[in-house]
Amino acid sequence: MLKRIAITGPESTGKSDLARALAEYYNTVWVPEYARNYIDNLNRPYRFEDIETIARGQLKEEERKAPLANKLLFCDTEFIVTKVWSEYVFGHCSPWILDKVRNHLYDVYLLMDIDLPWTDDPQREHPHKREELLAIYEQELVNNRLPFYIVSGRGKKRMANAIEIIQKFMDI
């Protein structure tokens, strides 16, 4: 049976790197963050409506990759990310995303700690808000009673911590 692992948390915390590395380690596939490519191809600033389009694209990619997965599917981002992003930037969130937060669940959520240095990127917006955003993500996970573990550490230690969580709690 396929287990879906969501990698979530604030910007510049190594979500993409970890998703890619874990997929390689477990000989499976991962779902990249759909927002990156979408925003790269916009010829304008993103708008509120784009957040739902991004969330729908993320889900479509996840469903496309699921049949290719080998027991585990690592998802670089999930619906809490789009909810937090939408509410933080625009003050509200689409009902469709809110429904997905409640009903499109993952077997475990890896919440990325902010213990990595900020890496500048044109798509990243809040270098001085990471502590605040981490608290928001953690509260969302708690409020929704979702199984989550904080992944911390730098380099190989971060990867080792993630593997330990997966091995312990996913019963592989």
FIBA-559485 format. One record per residue (C-alpha): x, y, z; residue number from 1. Coordinates in steps of 0.1 Angstrom, whole numbers, plus 5000, padded with zeros to 4 digits. Each point is the difference from the previous one (the first is absolute). Example, Ala and Ser with C-alpha at 12.3 -4.5 7.8 and 13.67 -1.06 7.14 Angstrom:
<pts>
c1 = 5123; c2 = 4955; c3 = 5078; k = 1
c1 = 5014; c2 = 5034; c3 = 4993; k = 2
</pts>
This chain:
<pts>
c1 = 5000; c2 = 5000; c3 = 5000; k = 1
c1 = 5013; c2 = 5034; c3 = 4990; k = 2
c1 = 5009; c2 = 5024; c3 = 5028; k = 3
c1 = 5001; c2 = 5037; c3 = 4992; k = 4
c1 = 5024; c2 = 5022; c3 = 5019; k = 5
c1 = 4995; c2 = 5037; c3 = 5000; k = 6
c1 = 5030; c2 = 5023; c3 = 5004; k = 7
c1 = 4988; c2 = 5033; c3 = 5013; k = 8
c1 = 5011; c2 = 5032; c3 = 5016; k = 9
c1 = 5013; c2 = 5035; c3 = 4994; k = 10
c1 = 5020; c2 = 5012; c3 = 4970; k = 11
c1 = 5037; c2 = 4991; c3 = 4998; k = 12
c1 = 4999; c2 = 4971; c3 = 5023; k = 13
c1 = 5012; c2 = 4973; c3 = 4976; k = 14
c1 = 4967; c2 = 4984; c3 = 4990; k = 15
c1 = 5009; c2 = 4994; c3 = 4964; k = 16
c1 = 5035; c2 = 4987; c3 = 5008; k = 17
c1 = 4986; c2 = 4976; c3 = 5027; k = 18
c1 = 4972; c2 = 4987; c3 = 4978; k = 19
c1 = 5024; c2 = 4993; c3 = 4972; k = 20
c1 = 5026; c2 = 4983; c3 = 5023; k = 21
c1 = 4974; c2 = 4979; c3 = 5018; k = 22
c1 = 4985; c2 = 4988; c3 = 4967; k = 23
c1 = 5035; c2 = 4990; c3 = 4988; k = 24
c1 = 5008; c2 = 4983; c3 = 5034; k = 25
c1 = 4967; c2 = 4980; c3 = 4999; k = 26
c1 = 5002; c2 = 4993; c3 = 4962; k = 27
c1 = 4967; c2 = 5017; c3 = 4993; k = 28
c1 = 4987; c2 = 5032; c3 = 4984; k = 29
c1 = 4992; c2 = 5035; c3 = 5014; k = 30
c1 = 4977; c2 = 5028; c3 = 4991; k = 31
c1 = 5018; c2 = 5033; c3 = 4994; k = 32
c1 = 4984; c2 = 5033; c3 = 5011; k = 33
c1 = 4976; c2 = 5009; c3 = 4972; k = 34
c1 = 5001; c2 = 5037; c3 = 5010; k = 35
c1 = 5036; c2 = 5005; c3 = 4989; k = 36
c1 = 4995; c2 = 4992; c3 = 4964; k = 37
c1 = 4966; c2 = 5017; c3 = 4999; k = 38
c1 = 5013; c2 = 5033; c3 = 5014; k = 39
c1 = 5031; c2 = 4999; c3 = 4979; k = 40
c1 = 4977; c2 = 5000; c3 = 4969; k = 41
c1 = 4977; c2 = 5028; c3 = 5011; k = 42
c1 = 5006; c2 = 5033; c3 = 4983; k = 43
c1 = 4984; c2 = 5019; c3 = 5029; k = 44
c1 = 5000; c2 = 4999; c3 = 5038; k = 45
c1 = 4979; c2 = 4971; c3 = 5014; k = 46
c1 = 4965; c2 = 5007; c3 = 5012; k = 47
c1 = 4976; c2 = 4984; c3 = 5024; k = 48
c1 = 4984; c2 = 4978; c3 = 4973; k = 49
c1 = 5035; c2 = 4986; c3 = 4991; k = 50
c1 = 5003; c2 = 4983; c3 = 5034; k = 51
c1 = 4971; c2 = 4977; c3 = 4993; k = 52
c1 = 5013; c2 = 4993; c3 = 4965; k = 53
c1 = 5033; c2 = 4991; c3 = 5015; k = 54
c1 = 4984; c2 = 4977; c3 = 5026; k = 55
c1 = 4980; c2 = 4983; c3 = 4973; k = 56
c1 = 5032; c2 = 4995; c3 = 4979; k = 57
c1 = 5018; c2 = 4986; c3 = 5030; k = 58
c1 = 4972; c2 = 4975; c3 = 5006; k = 59
c1 = 5000; c2 = 4990; c3 = 4963; k = 60
c1 = 5038; c2 = 4994; c3 = 5001; k = 61
c1 = 4996; c2 = 4980; c3 = 5032; k = 62
c1 = 4974; c2 = 4978; c3 = 4984; k = 63
c1 = 5021; c2 = 4996; c3 = 4969; k = 64
c1 = 5030; c2 = 4989; c3 = 5020; k = 65
c1 = 4982; c2 = 4977; c3 = 5025; k = 66
c1 = 4998; c2 = 4969; c3 = 4976; k = 67
c1 = 5037; c2 = 5003; c3 = 4994; k = 68
c1 = 5009; c2 = 5000; c3 = 5037; k = 69
c1 = 5017; c2 = 4971; c3 = 5018; k = 70
c1 = 4981; c2 = 4998; c3 = 5034; k = 71
c1 = 5007; c2 = 5036; c3 = 5008; k = 72
c1 = 4992; c2 = 5033; c3 = 4983; k = 73
c1 = 5018; c2 = 5031; c3 = 5012; k = 74
c1 = 4981; c2 = 5032; c3 = 4993; k = 75
c1 = 5019; c2 = 5032; c3 = 5000; k = 76
c1 = 4972; c2 = 5022; c3 = 5014; k = 77
c1 = 4964; c2 = 4993; c3 = 5007; k = 78
c1 = 4967; c2 = 5019; c3 = 5007; k = 79
c1 = 5010; c2 = 5016; c3 = 5033; k = 80
c1 = 5028; c2 = 5018; c3 = 4981; k = 81
c1 = 4975; c2 = 5015; c3 = 4976; k = 82
c1 = 4975; c2 = 5008; c3 = 5028; k = 83
c1 = 5027; c2 = 5018; c3 = 5021; k = 84
c1 = 5014; c2 = 5018; c3 = 4969; k = 85
c1 = 4966; c2 = 5011; c3 = 4989; k = 86
c1 = 4989; c2 = 5012; c3 = 5035; k = 87
c1 = 5034; c2 = 5017; c3 = 5007; k = 88
c1 = 5001; c2 = 5019; c3 = 4967; k = 89
c1 = 4963; c2 = 5006; c3 = 4992; k = 90
c1 = 4983; c2 = 4996; c3 = 5033; k = 91
c1 = 4977; c2 = 4971; c3 = 4989; k = 92
c1 = 5000; c2 = 4967; c3 = 4983; k = 93
c1 = 4979; c2 = 4983; c3 = 4974; k = 94
c1 = 4974; c2 = 4975; c3 = 5013; k = 95
c1 = 5014; c2 = 4973; c3 = 4977; k = 96
c1 = 5034; c2 = 5002; c3 = 5017; k = 97
c1 = 4984; c2 = 5000; c3 = 5034; k = 98
c1 = 4982; c2 = 4968; c3 = 4991; k = 99
c1 = 5032; c2 = 4984; c3 = 4988; k = 100
c1 = 5018; c2 = 5008; c3 = 5033; k = 101
c1 = 4972; c2 = 4981; c3 = 5018; k = 102
c1 = 4995; c2 = 4972; c3 = 4975; k = 103
c1 = 5031; c2 = 4993; c3 = 4980; k = 104
c1 = 5021; c2 = 4986; c3 = 5028; k = 105
c1 = 5035; c2 = 4986; c3 = 5001; k = 106
c1 = 5014; c2 = 4971; c3 = 5021; k = 107
c1 = 5025; c2 = 5023; c3 = 5016; k = 108
c1 = 5010; c2 = 5037; c3 = 4998; k = 109
c1 = 5037; c2 = 5009; c3 = 5003; k = 110
c1 = 5001; c2 = 5036; c3 = 5012; k = 111
c1 = 5033; c2 = 5016; c3 = 4991; k = 112
c1 = 5017; c2 = 5019; c3 = 5027; k = 113
c1 = 5014; c2 = 5035; c3 = 4993; k = 114
c1 = 5035; c2 = 4990; c3 = 5011; k = 115
c1 = 5015; c2 = 5004; c3 = 4965; k = 116
c1 = 5013; c2 = 5033; c3 = 4988; k = 117
c1 = 4977; c2 = 5020; c3 = 4977; k = 118
c1 = 5008; c2 = 4996; c3 = 4963; k = 119
c1 = 4990; c2 = 5029; c3 = 4978; k = 120
c1 = 4977; c2 = 4992; c3 = 4971; k = 121
c1 = 4977; c2 = 5022; c3 = 4979; k = 122
c1 = 4970; c2 = 4981; c3 = 5011; k = 123
c1 = 5007; c2 = 5001; c3 = 5037; k = 124
c1 = 4983; c2 = 5029; c3 = 5018; k = 125
c1 = 5004; c2 = 4999; c3 = 5038; k = 126
c1 = 5036; c2 = 4995; c3 = 5012; k = 127
c1 = 4993; c2 = 5017; c3 = 5034; k = 128
c1 = 4967; c2 = 4982; c3 = 5006; k = 129
c1 = 5011; c2 = 4964; c3 = 5002; k = 130
c1 = 4996; c2 = 4996; c3 = 5037; k = 131
c1 = 4964; c2 = 5014; c3 = 4998; k = 132
c1 = 4992; c2 = 4978; c3 = 4970; k = 133
c1 = 5014; c2 = 4969; c3 = 5016; k = 134
c1 = 4977; c2 = 5006; c3 = 5030; k = 135
c1 = 4970; c2 = 5004; c3 = 4976; k = 136
c1 = 5009; c2 = 4967; c3 = 4982; k = 137
c1 = 5003; c2 = 4982; c3 = 5033; k = 138
c1 = 4967; c2 = 5014; c3 = 5012; k = 139
c1 = 4982; c2 = 4989; c3 = 4968; k = 140
c1 = 5013; c2 = 4965; c3 = 5004; k = 141
c1 = 4989; c2 = 4999; c3 = 5036; k = 142
c1 = 4966; c2 = 5015; c3 = 4993; k = 143
c1 = 4994; c2 = 4975; c3 = 4973; k = 144
c1 = 5012; c2 = 4971; c3 = 5022; k = 145
c1 = 5025; c2 = 4989; c3 = 4974; k = 146
c1 = 5030; c2 = 4977; c3 = 5007; k = 147
c1 = 5031; c2 = 5021; c3 = 4997; k = 148
c1 = 5036; c2 = 5001; c3 = 5011; k = 149
c1 = 5024; c2 = 5029; c3 = 4999; k = 150
c1 = 5031; c2 = 4993; c3 = 4979; k = 151
c1 = 5031; c2 = 5019; c3 = 5010; k = 152
c1 = 5037; c2 = 4999; c3 = 4995; k = 153
c1 = 5023; c2 = 5010; c3 = 4972; k = 154
c1 = 5013; c2 = 4979; c3 = 4971; k = 155
c1 = 5002; c2 = 4963; c3 = 5006; k = 156
c1 = 4986; c2 = 5004; c3 = 5035; k = 157
c1 = 4967; c2 = 5014; c3 = 4986; k = 158
c1 = 4997; c2 = 4971; c3 = 4977; k = 159
c1 = 5009; c2 = 4975; c3 = 5027; k = 160
c1 = 4973; c2 = 5016; c3 = 5023; k = 161
c1 = 4974; c2 = 4997; c3 = 4972; k = 162
c1 = 5009; c2 = 4964; c3 = 4993; k = 163
c1 = 4998; c2 = 4991; c3 = 5037; k = 164
c1 = 4965; c2 = 5015; c3 = 5001; k = 165
c1 = 4989; c2 = 4982; c3 = 4969; k = 166
c1 = 5014; c2 = 4966; c3 = 5012; k = 167
c1 = 4985; c2 = 5004; c3 = 5035; k = 168
c1 = 4966; c2 = 5012; c3 = 4991; k = 169
c1 = 4993; c2 = 4986; c3 = 4966; k = 170
c1 = 5007; c2 = 4964; c3 = 5010; k = 171
c1 = 5020; c2 = 4992; c3 = 4968; k = 172
</pts>
